[in-house]
Amino acid sequence: MEKIVIIPTYNEKENIEKIVRKVFSLSGGFHLLIVDDGSPDGTGAIVKSLQNEFTGQLHLMERKGKLGLGTAYIAGFKWALEKGYEYIFEMDADFSHNPDDLIRLYEACKNGADVSVGSRYISGGAVVNWPFDRKFISKGGAFYTKMITWMPVNDPTAGFVCYKAAVLRRIPLDQVHFIGYAFQIEMKYRAWKSGFKIKEVPITFVDRTEGVSKMSKNIIKEAMYGVWKMRSIKH
């Protein structure tokens, strides 16, 4: 019981069974925790039906209502730490993150990194199926974040991450402020400022083909203003 992948969901009925089966097809003994925010499309019910097949490996945390990405991960982190997992992963449900890359993220942490990040914006990384404006906003946001925080991470909003448990124990999870993309930046920033080693692993990010994106203007705005607030975070 070493590795667990946390996947937050909201209305992912088209993807959830496929992503669960794909993760469990990998070597290495990954476990899964699905954090579902009361999906009205029945995502949680699909996970429950699969738990009979993957007893002890597939876990479900059901929450009432859409409470935000950051709070889903914080709840998942706390659960995973209580259960004694050593490597704790973040991943999307929609196959924009290739589950095969979980093995490479794990190996990066096993071989010296404290946090490994599936990065679109280093050599070997790529983005597929995004329109120009989405690429511009994402890559521009990454550059903007790096300029303001000085954090040596080329893809600070990346949501495909492996944390060693020691990192999550050090970060005061109840003090993490943000819930959207800024959450991803804040977690990396807190890890970096605490002296942990972050390694970026190149990935190809493929935009979802099924289901609906959760991106919104408020999420982008939170990230833009949030990076300035992060500089005042005490460690």
KEKEGU-395718 format. One record per residue (C-alpha): x, z negated, y; residue in one letter; chain. Coordinates in nm, 4 decimals, always signed. Layout:
% KEKEGU-395718
xx=X; zz=Z; yy=Y; resn=A; chain=A
...
***
This chain:
% KEKEGU-395718
xx=+0.0000; zz=+0.0000; yy=+0.0000; resn=M; chain=A
xx=+0.2474; zz=+0.1240; yy=+0.2533; resn=E; chain=A
xx=+0.1002; zz=+0.4103; yy=+0.4578; resn=K; chain=A
xx=-0.2400; zz=+0.4443; yy=+0.6229; resn=I; chain=A
xx=-0.3804; zz=+0.7260; yy=+0.8340; resn=V; chain=A
xx=-0.6390; zz=+0.6286; yy=+1.0965; resn=I; chain=A
xx=-0.8878; zz=+0.9011; yy=+1.1880; resn=I; chain=A
xx=-1.1465; zz=+0.8285; yy=+1.4595; resn=P; chain=A
xx=-1.4663; zz=+1.0309; yy=+1.4209; resn=T; chain=A
xx=-1.7752; zz=+1.1220; yy=+1.6166; resn=Y; chain=A
xx=-1.9928; zz=+1.4003; yy=+1.4736; resn=N; chain=A
xx=-1.7367; zz=+1.5468; yy=+1.2333; resn=E; chain=A
xx=-1.9632; zz=+1.6263; yy=+0.9361; resn=K; chain=A
xx=-1.8189; zz=+1.9804; yy=+0.9133; resn=E; chain=A
xx=-1.4636; zz=+1.8504; yy=+0.8737; resn=N; chain=A
xx=-1.4639; zz=+1.4990; yy=+0.7308; resn=I; chain=A
xx=-1.4834; zz=+1.5664; yy=+0.3564; resn=E; chain=A
xx=-1.2249; zz=+1.8446; yy=+0.3771; resn=K; chain=A
xx=-0.9765; zz=+1.6310; yy=+0.5744; resn=I; chain=A
xx=-1.0232; zz=+1.3347; yy=+0.3373; resn=V; chain=A
xx=-0.9605; zz=+1.5480; yy=+0.0307; resn=R; chain=A
xx=-0.6610; zz=+1.7172; yy=+0.1901; resn=K; chain=A
xx=-0.4917; zz=+1.3860; yy=+0.2807; resn=V; chain=A
xx=-0.5465; zz=+1.2497; yy=-0.0701; resn=F; chain=A
xx=-0.4006; zz=+1.5670; yy=-0.2207; resn=S; chain=A
xx=-0.0626; zz=+1.4884; yy=-0.0589; resn=L; chain=A
xx=+0.2164; zz=+1.3127; yy=-0.2428; resn=S; chain=A
xx=+0.3266; zz=+0.9763; yy=-0.1086; resn=G; chain=A
xx=+0.0180; zz=+0.7623; yy=-0.1581; resn=G; chain=A
xx=-0.1463; zz=+0.7793; yy=+0.1841; resn=F; chain=A
xx=-0.4534; zz=+0.5649; yy=+0.2417; resn=H; chain=A
xx=-0.7212; zz=+0.6519; yy=+0.4986; resn=L; chain=A
xx=-0.9213; zz=+0.4487; yy=+0.7498; resn=L; chain=A
xx=-1.2061; zz=+0.6376; yy=+0.9153; resn=I; chain=A
xx=-1.3271; zz=+0.4718; yy=+1.2370; resn=V; chain=A
xx=-1.6694; zz=+0.6208; yy=+1.3021; resn=D; chain=A
xx=-1.8486; zz=+0.5607; yy=+1.6310; resn=D; chain=A
xx=-2.2032; zz=+0.5760; yy=+1.4983; resn=G; chain=A
xx=-2.2051; zz=+0.9535; yy=+1.4487; resn=S; chain=A
xx=-2.5697; zz=+1.0685; yy=+1.4529; resn=P; chain=A
xx=-2.4783; zz=+1.3677; yy=+1.2339; resn=D; chain=A
xx=-2.4130; zz=+1.1485; yy=+0.9289; resn=G; chain=A
xx=-2.0318; zz=+1.1536; yy=+0.9249; resn=T; chain=A
xx=-2.0257; zz=+0.7880; yy=+0.8172; resn=G; chain=A
xx=-2.2630; zz=+0.8520; yy=+0.5284; resn=A; chain=A
xx=-2.0357; zz=+1.1294; yy=+0.3974; resn=I; chain=A
xx=-1.7389; zz=+0.8903; yy=+0.4048; resn=V; chain=A
xx=-1.9400; zz=+0.6252; yy=+0.2189; resn=K; chain=A
xx=-2.0263; zz=+0.8738; yy=-0.0545; resn=S; chain=A
xx=-1.6575; zz=+0.9618; yy=-0.0942; resn=L; chain=A
xx=-1.5535; zz=+0.5962; yy=-0.1217; resn=Q; chain=A
xx=-1.6886; zz=+0.5911; yy=-0.4788; resn=N; chain=A
xx=-1.4363; zz=+0.8606; yy=-0.5671; resn=E; chain=A
xx=-1.1428; zz=+0.7133; yy=-0.3734; resn=F; chain=A
xx=-1.1880; zz=+0.3421; yy=-0.4394; resn=T; chain=A
xx=-0.9301; zz=+0.1267; yy=-0.2634; resn=G; chain=A
xx=-0.7809; zz=+0.4249; yy=-0.0785; resn=Q; chain=A
xx=-1.0609; zz=+0.5339; yy=+0.1558; resn=L; chain=A
xx=-1.1823; zz=+0.2780; yy=+0.4081; resn=H; chain=A
xx=-1.4576; zz=+0.3009; yy=+0.6696; resn=L; chain=A
xx=-1.5045; zz=+0.1079; yy=+0.9910; resn=M; chain=A
xx=-1.8445; zz=+0.1752; yy=+1.1493; resn=E; chain=A
xx=-1.8997; zz=+0.0991; yy=+1.5164; resn=R; chain=A
xx=-2.2194; zz=+0.1168; yy=+1.7163; resn=K; chain=A
xx=-2.2056; zz=+0.3996; yy=+1.9674; resn=G; chain=A
xx=-1.9323; zz=+0.6126; yy=+2.1212; resn=K; chain=A
xx=-1.6772; zz=+0.3571; yy=+2.2438; resn=L; chain=A
xx=-1.3787; zz=+0.5822; yy=+2.3049; resn=G; chain=A
xx=-1.0694; zz=+0.7067; yy=+2.1264; resn=L; chain=A
xx=-0.8394; zz=+0.4299; yy=+2.2445; resn=G; chain=A
xx=-1.0660; zz=+0.1453; yy=+2.1351; resn=T; chain=A
xx=-1.1119; zz=+0.3154; yy=+1.7957; resn=A; chain=A
xx=-0.7372; zz=+0.3256; yy=+1.7409; resn=Y; chain=A
xx=-0.6858; zz=-0.0319; yy=+1.8629; resn=I; chain=A
xx=-0.9511; zz=-0.1536; yy=+1.6178; resn=A; chain=A
xx=-0.7855; zz=+0.0521; yy=+1.3437; resn=G; chain=A
xx=-0.4365; zz=-0.0756; yy=+1.4274; resn=F; chain=A
xx=-0.5508; zz=-0.4384; yy=+1.4085; resn=K; chain=A
xx=-0.7230; zz=-0.3755; yy=+1.0742; resn=W; chain=A
xx=-0.4154; zz=-0.2011; yy=+0.9305; resn=A; chain=A
xx=-0.1808; zz=-0.4784; yy=+1.0458; resn=L; chain=A
xx=-0.4051; zz=-0.7429; yy=+0.8881; resn=E; chain=A
xx=-0.3958; zz=-0.5510; yy=+0.5600; resn=K; chain=A
xx=-0.0168; zz=-0.5298; yy=+0.5637; resn=G; chain=A
xx=+0.0427; zz=-0.1564; yy=+0.6030; resn=Y; chain=A
xx=+0.3972; zz=-0.0702; yy=+0.7120; resn=E; chain=A
xx=+0.3478; zz=+0.2852; yy=+0.8441; resn=Y; chain=A
xx=+0.0363; zz=+0.3490; yy=+1.0518; resn=I; chain=A
xx=-0.0622; zz=+0.7024; yy=+1.1519; resn=F; chain=A
xx=-0.2982; zz=+0.8565; yy=+1.4068; resn=E; chain=A
xx=-0.4567; zz=+1.1918; yy=+1.3289; resn=M; chain=A
xx=-0.7568; zz=+1.4020; yy=+1.4360; resn=D; chain=A
xx=-1.0340; zz=+1.4903; yy=+1.1920; resn=A; chain=A
xx=-1.0642; zz=+1.8564; yy=+1.2896; resn=D; chain=A
xx=-0.7481; zz=+2.0045; yy=+1.1300; resn=F; chain=A
xx=-0.5842; zz=+2.0618; yy=+1.4698; resn=S; chain=A
xx=-0.3189; zz=+1.8396; yy=+1.3102; resn=H; chain=A
xx=-0.1973; zz=+1.9764; yy=+0.9772; resn=N; chain=A
xx=-0.2140; zz=+1.6929; yy=+0.7220; resn=P; chain=A
xx=+0.0961; zz=+1.8355; yy=+0.5504; resn=D; chain=A
xx=+0.2952; zz=+1.7198; yy=+0.8549; resn=D; chain=A
xx=+0.2148; zz=+1.3554; yy=+0.7752; resn=L; chain=A
xx=+0.5051; zz=+1.3658; yy=+0.5307; resn=I; chain=A
xx=+0.7479; zz=+1.4821; yy=+0.8014; resn=R; chain=A
xx=+0.6293; zz=+1.2129; yy=+1.0434; resn=L; chain=A
xx=+0.6736; zz=+0.9511; yy=+0.7715; resn=Y; chain=A
xx=+1.0241; zz=+1.0716; yy=+0.6898; resn=E; chain=A
xx=+1.1234; zz=+1.0546; yy=+1.0587; resn=A; chain=A
xx=+1.0225; zz=+0.6866; yy=+1.0727; resn=C; chain=A
xx=+1.1705; zz=+0.6093; yy=+0.7328; resn=K; chain=A
xx=+1.5027; zz=+0.7576; yy=+0.8510; resn=N; chain=A
xx=+1.5463; zz=+0.5610; yy=+1.1713; resn=G; chain=A
xx=+1.2680; zz=+0.6253; yy=+1.4213; resn=A; chain=A
xx=+1.0245; zz=+0.3496; yy=+1.5159; resn=D; chain=A
xx=+0.7635; zz=+0.5976; yy=+1.6378; resn=V; chain=A
xx=+0.7426; zz=+0.9635; yy=+1.5359; resn=S; chain=A
xx=+0.5354; zz=+1.2084; yy=+1.7388; resn=V; chain=A
xx=+0.4007; zz=+1.5430; yy=+1.6194; resn=G; chain=A
xx=+0.5093; zz=+1.7451; yy=+1.9210; resn=S; chain=A
xx=+0.3809; zz=+2.0792; yy=+2.0489; resn=R; chain=A
xx=+0.6383; zz=+2.0994; yy=+2.3253; resn=Y; chain=A
xx=+0.9793; zz=+2.0847; yy=+2.1619; resn=I; chain=A
xx=+1.1701; zz=+2.3636; yy=+1.9897; resn=S; chain=A
xx=+0.9725; zz=+2.4704; yy=+1.6830; resn=G; chain=A
xx=+0.6428; zz=+2.3351; yy=+1.8169; resn=G; chain=A
xx=+0.3477; zz=+2.5577; yy=+1.9080; resn=A; chain=A
xx=-0.0186; zz=+2.5691; yy=+2.0107; resn=V; chain=A
xx=-0.2579; zz=+2.8182; yy=+1.8468; resn=V; chain=A
xx=-0.6056; zz=+2.9310; yy=+1.9623; resn=N; chain=A
xx=-0.6061; zz=+2.7567; yy=+2.2999; resn=W; chain=A
xx=-0.7096; zz=+2.9540; yy=+2.6099; resn=P; chain=A
xx=-0.4526; zz=+2.9826; yy=+2.8887; resn=F; chain=A
xx=-0.6172; zz=+2.7200; yy=+3.1125; resn=D; chain=A
xx=-0.6161; zz=+2.4577; yy=+2.8363; resn=R; chain=A
xx=-0.2486; zz=+2.5257; yy=+2.7620; resn=K; chain=A
xx=-0.1678; zz=+2.5064; yy=+3.1327; resn=F; chain=A
xx=-0.3455; zz=+2.1722; yy=+3.1767; resn=I; chain=A
xx=-0.1843; zz=+2.0224; yy=+2.8670; resn=S; chain=A
xx=+0.1705; zz=+2.1403; yy=+2.9272; resn=K; chain=A
xx=+0.1456; zz=+2.0704; yy=+3.3009; resn=G; chain=A
xx=+0.0165; zz=+1.7216; yy=+3.2220; resn=G; chain=A
xx=+0.3099; zz=+1.6590; yy=+2.9902; resn=A; chain=A
xx=+0.5583; zz=+1.7617; yy=+3.2605; resn=F; chain=A
xx=+0.3725; zz=+1.5543; yy=+3.5226; resn=Y; chain=A
xx=+0.3798; zz=+1.2476; yy=+3.2964; resn=T; chain=A
xx=+0.7498; zz=+1.2852; yy=+3.2253; resn=K; chain=A
xx=+0.8311; zz=+1.3173; yy=+3.5968; resn=M; chain=A
xx=+0.6391; zz=+1.0022; yy=+3.6909; resn=I; chain=A
xx=+0.7220; zz=+0.7731; yy=+3.3981; resn=T; chain=A
xx=+1.0713; zz=+0.9081; yy=+3.3100; resn=W; chain=A
xx=+0.9693; zz=+0.8616; yy=+2.9484; resn=M; chain=A
xx=+1.1833; zz=+1.0905; yy=+2.7271; resn=P; chain=A
xx=+0.8880; zz=+1.2375; yy=+2.5375; resn=V; chain=A
xx=+0.7981; zz=+1.6045; yy=+2.5781; resn=N; chain=A
xx=+0.4441; zz=+1.5700; yy=+2.4404; resn=D; chain=A
xx=+0.3201; zz=+1.2324; yy=+2.5719; resn=P; chain=A
xx=-0.0505; zz=+1.3056; yy=+2.5131; resn=T; chain=A
xx=+0.0056; zz=+1.3966; yy=+2.1468; resn=A; chain=A
xx=-0.2407; zz=+1.2320; yy=+1.9103; resn=G; chain=A
xx=-0.0490; zz=+1.2920; yy=+1.5871; resn=F; chain=A
xx=+0.1751; zz=+0.9870; yy=+1.5587; resn=V; chain=A
xx=+0.3339; zz=+0.7489; yy=+1.3090; resn=C; chain=A
xx=+0.4076; zz=+0.3900; yy=+1.4139; resn=Y; chain=A
xx=+0.6067; zz=+0.1367; yy=+1.2214; resn=K; chain=A
xx=+0.4053; zz=-0.1835; yy=+1.1981; resn=A; chain=A
xx=+0.6721; zz=-0.3710; yy=+1.3978; resn=A; chain=A
xx=+0.5940; zz=-0.1543; yy=+1.7020; resn=V; chain=A
xx=+0.2225; zz=-0.2305; yy=+1.6942; resn=L; chain=A
xx=+0.2926; zz=-0.6000; yy=+1.6456; resn=R; chain=A
xx=+0.5110; zz=-0.6018; yy=+1.9576; resn=R; chain=A
xx=+0.2669; zz=-0.4121; yy=+2.1821; resn=I; chain=A
xx=-0.0072; zz=-0.6428; yy=+2.3195; resn=P; chain=A
xx=-0.2946; zz=-0.4314; yy=+2.1897; resn=L; chain=A
xx=-0.5613; zz=-0.6253; yy=+2.3810; resn=D; chain=A
xx=-0.3855; zz=-0.5340; yy=+2.7055; resn=Q; chain=A
xx=-0.3844; zz=-0.1570; yy=+2.6494; resn=V; chain=A
xx=-0.5905; zz=-0.0246; yy=+2.9412; resn=H; chain=A
xx=-0.6891; zz=+0.3314; yy=+2.8693; resn=F; chain=A
xx=-0.9246; zz=+0.4988; yy=+2.6212; resn=I; chain=A
xx=-0.8740; zz=+0.8780; yy=+2.6516; resn=G; chain=A
xx=-0.5571; zz=+1.0877; yy=+2.6613; resn=Y; chain=A
xx=-0.4035; zz=+0.8219; yy=+2.8832; resn=A; chain=A
xx=-0.4246; zz=+0.5894; yy=+2.5830; resn=F; chain=A
xx=-0.1809; zz=+0.8140; yy=+2.3990; resn=Q; chain=A
xx=+0.0579; zz=+0.8097; yy=+2.6938; resn=I; chain=A
xx=+0.0303; zz=+0.4329; yy=+2.7356; resn=E; chain=A
xx=+0.1056; zz=+0.3572; yy=+2.3714; resn=M; chain=A
xx=+0.4208; zz=+0.5707; yy=+2.3775; resn=K; chain=A
xx=+0.5221; zz=+0.4276; yy=+2.7139; resn=Y; chain=A
xx=+0.4815; zz=+0.0688; yy=+2.5954; resn=R; chain=A
xx=+0.6794; zz=+0.1439; yy=+2.2786; resn=A; chain=A
xx=+0.9588; zz=+0.3094; yy=+2.4771; resn=W; chain=A
xx=+0.9753; zz=+0.0321; yy=+2.7390; resn=K; chain=A
xx=+0.9937; zz=-0.2216; yy=+2.4567; resn=S; chain=A
xx=+1.3116; zz=-0.0523; yy=+2.3343; resn=G; chain=A
xx=+1.1749; zz=+0.1284; yy=+2.0305; resn=F; chain=A
xx=+1.3165; zz=+0.4641; yy=+1.9215; resn=K; chain=A
xx=+1.0757; zz=+0.7582; yy=+1.9552; resn=I; chain=A
xx=+1.1464; zz=+1.0829; yy=+1.7695; resn=K; chain=A
xx=+0.9526; zz=+1.4047; yy=+1.8236; resn=E; chain=A
xx=+0.8836; zz=+1.6249; yy=+1.5212; resn=V; chain=A
xx=+0.7797; zz=+1.9867; yy=+1.5919; resn=P; chain=A
xx=+0.4282; zz=+2.0796; yy=+1.4787; resn=I; chain=A
xx=+0.1919; zz=+2.3730; yy=+1.5205; resn=T; chain=A
xx=-0.1292; zz=+2.2484; yy=+1.6811; resn=F; chain=A
xx=-0.4301; zz=+2.4638; yy=+1.5893; resn=V; chain=A
xx=-0.7509; zz=+2.4289; yy=+1.7910; resn=D; chain=A
xx=-1.0528; zz=+2.3195; yy=+1.5897; resn=R; chain=A
xx=-1.2589; zz=+2.5905; yy=+1.4197; resn=T; chain=A
xx=-1.5563; zz=+2.3668; yy=+1.3339; resn=E; chain=A
xx=-1.7322; zz=+2.0906; yy=+1.5229; resn=G; chain=A
xx=-1.7246; zz=+2.0231; yy=+1.8982; resn=V; chain=A
xx=-1.4302; zz=+1.9194; yy=+2.1170; resn=S; chain=A
xx=-1.4538; zz=+1.5757; yy=+2.2839; resn=K; chain=A
xx=-1.2444; zz=+1.6832; yy=+2.5870; resn=M; chain=A
xx=-1.3967; zz=+1.6047; yy=+2.9284; resn=S; chain=A
xx=-1.3015; zz=+1.6040; yy=+3.2975; resn=K; chain=A
xx=-1.3093; zz=+1.2231; yy=+3.2992; resn=N; chain=A
xx=-1.0494; zz=+1.2105; yy=+3.0210; resn=I; chain=A
xx=-0.8186; zz=+1.4392; yy=+3.2206; resn=I; chain=A
xx=-0.8741; zz=+1.2389; yy=+3.5387; resn=K; chain=A
xx=-0.7970; zz=+0.9118; yy=+3.3568; resn=E; chain=A
xx=-0.4659; zz=+1.0544; yy=+3.2391; resn=A; chain=A
xx=-0.3695; zz=+1.1867; yy=+3.5848; resn=M; chain=A
xx=-0.4249; zz=+0.8549; yy=+3.7600; resn=Y; chain=A
xx=-0.3285; zz=+0.6422; yy=+3.4638; resn=G; chain=A
xx=+0.0372; zz=+0.7448; yy=+3.4575; resn=V; chain=A
xx=+0.0889; zz=+0.5918; yy=+3.8018; resn=W; chain=A
xx=-0.0628; zz=+0.2617; yy=+3.6860; resn=K; chain=A
xx=+0.1626; zz=+0.2579; yy=+3.3796; resn=M; chain=A
xx=+0.4734; zz=+0.2150; yy=+3.5874; resn=R; chain=A
xx=+0.3531; zz=-0.1360; yy=+3.6747; resn=S; chain=A
xx=+0.3106; zz=-0.2396; yy=+3.3099; resn=I; chain=A
xx=+0.5247; zz=-0.5440; yy=+3.2320; resn=K; chain=A
xx=+0.7153; zz=-0.5747; yy=+2.9032; resn=H; chain=A
***
